[in-house]
Amino acid sequence: MGDRTGWGLERISGLDSALAGYAIAPLTERTARIWADVFVSRSRAGRPIEVSDCWVAASALEYEVPLITNNQRHFEGIEGLQVLGPVKS
């Protein structure tokens, strides 16, 4: 795997270790439908959303969790989405 990605085994192992501390939410058909709804509604409102941001918003909506971001304005106006600013230490 390391040869195809340009990442060595040590770097891949580091990524695996970092990801072990997070819950990974699976992509479902419902996520895809929510994504489409968000993408179309933002486009129709004249406020298009980046594809990647739309996936983040759709996932937060599906799992009913707040979205924490440094870019709150990217997610403004998405119905039902609770957007929080970054956590300050």
N, C-alpha and C positions, 0 to 999 in steps of 0.2 A: 504494500500500500504506500509506503513512504516514497518509493521510486516514482510512482505515477503522479503524486501530488506535489512533489518537490520538498516534502516535509520528511525529516528523518524520524526514526523510531522514537527517539527521545522527545522530540517536539510533539508527536502524536500522543505519546504517553502522558505528557504534560497537559494536553488538551483533554484527554480522557479523565485525568485526575480533577481538572477544574470543573468539568461538566458533571462529575459525580455528585457535586454539592447542590445540584439543581434538579427540580422536577421537569421532565421533558413532556410537554403536552402534545399528544398525537394530533396530526392533521386528520380531520374527519370530513365526511361529505357535508355535514352541517357547517363546519368552518368555511368550506368553499362557498356555500350558499350565502353565508353572512358576508364573506369577502365580496361577492358579487353585488349584494345589496348596498354595502358601504361604497364600493367603487362607483356604482351607477348613481347613487344619490349625491355623492360629492361632485361628480362630473356635471350632473344636471343643475346643481346649485352654483356652478361656476367656480368651484373650489376643488379641482382635481387633487387626488392623493397619490403619492408614489406607491407602486405595487408592493414594495416591502413594508411600508408603513401600514398599508391596508391589511396585510397578513397579520401584523402585530395587533391592530385594532380588532380584527375578526376573532383572533384567538382570545383576547381579553373579553370580548363580548360573549363568546361561546362559554367560557369557563367562569363567567360572572366575577371577574377579578378586576381591581383597578389597574390602570396602566400607569406606570411610573416612567417619566421621560424627561430629558433635558430640553425637548422640543415640543412643548405643550401645544403650540400653535398648529403643528402638523395635524393634530387630532381634534381641533376645535370643531364643534357642530356635528359630531357623530352621535346620533341619538342613542341614548342608553349607555354611553361609554363614560365611565368615571376616569378622569385624567388627573394625575397628581404630578406635581413638580418633583425634582430630585430630592432625595433625602439628604439633609445636611447634618454633618456630624459635629 
